[in-house]
Amino acid sequence: MPFPAGRSRPEPPAVLAARGLALRHAVDADLPALMRLYADTRADELAAMPWPEAARQAFLAQQFALQHQHYLSHYGGADFLVVVQGDALVGRYYLWRAEREDLVVDISLLAGWRGQGIGGALLASSQGSAAAQGRGLWLHVLRWNQAAQRLYARLGFEAEEVGSTDTHLLMRWRPPVS
């Protein structure tokens, strides 16, 4: 299932552009790099598994393909953006804009790029855009990902048990009331 064509040229937050980072719409040629990014996000989790490397790679490829198909099937109208520095893909940011609330479908960065304010800048920019349209913003985060939960809480997202699962916590941000 191919990525949809991008609707407009995405502009990165100024703080990211100043650091040489850009956003662009994902294309099918990005799939190998996106697969490596996906594997990187699962590295800690899978490190404890006593699987042969070939089995680990097969599992990751299968899970990535299923996730990719799910995202395209359920959020086909989303902006499937990649974060790049030059030609190097360092992350992805999938954002689905809706009538009442926007959804951060996925935000992922390679391990070496985490903790540098990139995710926070992307989310803050989306909060500003959503607020300008009178919309909120929501996402799901893995319950064990405490670092991401702290980031989202700092940005004003609040955890909600309704809509959460055993593995994922729903977090929602609402724009300030004028």
C-alpha positions as CSV (number, residue, x, y, z in Angstrom):
1,M,0.0,0.0,0.0
2,P,1.7,3.2,-1.1
3,F,2.0,6.4,0.8
4,P,-0.6,9.1,-0.3
5,A,0.7,12.1,-2.1
6,G,1.5,15.0,0.2
7,R,-1.0,17.9,0.1
8,S,1.3,20.8,0.9
9,R,5.0,21.4,1.6
10,P,5.5,20.8,5.4
11,E,7.4,23.5,7.3
12,P,9.5,22.4,10.2
13,P,9.3,24.4,13.4
14,A,11.9,27.2,13.2
15,V,13.9,25.7,16.1
16,L,14.4,22.5,14.1
17,A,15.1,24.3,10.8
18,A,17.8,26.2,12.6
19,R,19.4,22.9,13.4
20,G,19.4,21.7,9.8
21,L,16.3,19.5,10.2
22,A,13.5,19.4,7.7
23,L,10.2,17.7,7.2
24,R,8.9,16.1,4.0
25,H,6.2,13.8,3.0
26,A,7.2,10.1,3.2
27,V,7.5,8.3,-0.1
28,D,7.7,4.5,-0.8
29,A,11.5,4.8,-1.2
30,D,11.6,5.7,2.5
31,L,10.3,2.3,3.6
32,P,13.7,0.7,4.2
33,A,14.8,3.6,6.4
34,L,11.4,3.6,8.1
35,M,11.8,-0.1,8.8
36,R,15.3,0.6,10.4
37,L,13.6,3.3,12.5
38,Y,10.9,0.9,13.6
39,A,13.5,-1.7,14.5
40,D,15.4,0.9,16.5
41,T,12.3,1.8,18.5
42,R,11.9,-1.8,19.4
43,A,15.6,-2.6,20.2
44,D,15.4,-2.4,24.0
45,E,12.2,-4.5,24.1
46,L,13.6,-7.2,21.9
47,A,17.1,-7.3,23.4
48,A,15.8,-9.6,26.1
49,M,14.4,-12.1,23.6
50,P,16.7,-15.1,23.0
51,W,15.9,-15.2,19.3
52,P,18.4,-15.9,16.5
53,E,19.1,-12.7,14.6
54,A,17.2,-14.0,11.5
55,A,14.1,-14.6,13.6
56,R,14.3,-11.1,15.1
57,Q,14.6,-9.5,11.7
58,A,11.7,-11.5,10.3
59,F,9.5,-10.5,13.3
60,L,10.4,-6.8,12.9
61,A,9.8,-6.9,9.2
62,Q,6.4,-8.5,9.7
63,Q,5.4,-6.1,12.5
64,F,6.5,-3.1,10.6
65,A,4.5,-4.2,7.5
66,L,1.4,-4.7,9.6
67,Q,1.8,-1.4,11.3
68,H,2.4,0.4,8.0
69,Q,-0.7,-1.2,6.4
70,H,-2.8,-0.3,9.5
71,Y,-1.7,3.3,9.4
72,L,-2.4,3.7,5.7
73,S,-5.8,1.9,5.9
74,H,-7.1,3.7,9.0
75,Y,-5.4,7.1,8.6
76,G,-5.0,7.5,4.8
77,G,-5.7,11.2,5.0
78,A,-2.9,11.8,7.5
79,D,0.3,13.7,6.8
80,F,3.0,11.0,6.8
81,L,6.0,13.1,7.4
82,V,9.6,12.1,7.8
83,V,12.2,14.2,9.7
84,V,15.4,14.5,7.8
85,Q,18.8,16.0,8.2
86,G,20.1,16.3,4.6
87,D,19.4,12.9,3.0
88,A,19.4,11.0,6.3
89,L,16.0,10.0,7.8
90,V,16.1,10.5,11.5
91,G,12.4,10.2,12.5
92,R,8.8,10.1,11.4
93,Y,5.8,12.2,12.4
94,Y,2.4,11.0,11.3
95,L,-0.4,13.5,12.0
96,W,-4.1,13.0,11.2
97,R,-6.1,16.2,11.2
98,A,-9.7,15.8,12.0
99,E,-12.7,18.0,12.6
100,R,-12.7,18.0,16.4
101,E,-9.3,16.8,17.4
102,D,-6.1,16.0,15.6
103,L,-4.3,12.6,16.2
104,V,-0.6,12.1,16.5
105,V,-0.7,8.7,14.8
106,D,3.1,8.1,15.4
107,I,6.1,10.1,16.5
108,S,9.4,8.2,16.4
109,L,13.1,9.2,16.3
110,L,16.3,7.2,16.0
111,A,17.9,6.6,19.4
112,G,20.7,9.1,18.8
113,W,18.2,11.9,18.1
114,R,15.9,11.4,21.1
115,G,16.0,13.7,24.1
116,Q,17.1,16.7,22.0
117,G,13.8,18.6,21.8
118,I,12.8,17.4,18.3
119,G,9.6,15.6,19.4
120,G,8.7,18.5,21.7
121,A,9.1,21.0,18.9
122,L,7.0,18.9,16.5
123,L,4.2,18.5,19.1
124,A,4.3,22.1,20.2
125,S,3.9,23.2,16.6
126,S,1.0,20.8,16.1
127,Q,-0.6,22.2,19.3
128,G,-0.4,25.7,17.9
129,S,-1.9,24.6,14.6
130,A,-4.7,22.7,16.3
131,A,-5.4,25.5,18.7
132,A,-5.7,28.0,15.8
133,Q,-8.5,25.7,14.4
134,G,-10.2,25.3,17.8
135,R,-9.1,21.6,18.0
136,G,-7.4,19.5,20.6
137,L,-4.7,16.9,20.0
138,W,-4.5,13.3,21.3
139,L,-2.2,10.3,21.0
140,H,-1.5,6.9,22.5
141,V,1.8,6.1,24.2
142,L,3.1,2.8,25.4
143,R,2.5,2.5,29.1
144,W,6.2,1.5,29.7
145,N,7.5,4.6,27.8
146,Q,7.9,6.9,30.8
147,A,10.2,9.3,29.0
148,A,7.5,10.0,26.3
149,Q,4.8,10.3,29.0
150,R,6.9,12.9,30.8
151,L,7.4,14.9,27.6
152,Y,3.7,14.8,26.8
153,A,2.8,15.8,30.4
154,R,5.2,18.8,30.2
155,L,3.4,19.8,27.0
156,G,0.0,19.7,28.7
157,F,-1.3,16.3,27.7
158,E,-3.3,14.6,30.3
159,A,-3.7,10.8,30.7
160,E,-7.2,9.4,30.3
161,E,-8.1,5.8,31.2
162,V,-11.2,5.8,29.0
163,G,-9.8,4.9,25.6
164,S,-6.6,3.5,27.0
165,T,-5.6,-0.2,26.7
166,D,-3.5,-2.6,28.7
167,T,-0.5,-1.6,26.6
168,H,-1.2,2.0,25.6
169,L,-2.2,5.1,27.5
170,L,-4.5,7.7,25.8
171,M,-3.2,11.2,26.4
172,R,-5.1,14.3,25.3
173,W,-4.3,18.0,25.0
174,R,-7.0,20.6,24.9
175,P,-6.4,24.2,23.7
176,P,-6.7,26.9,26.3
177,V,-10.1,28.4,26.6
178,S,-10.1,32.1,25.4
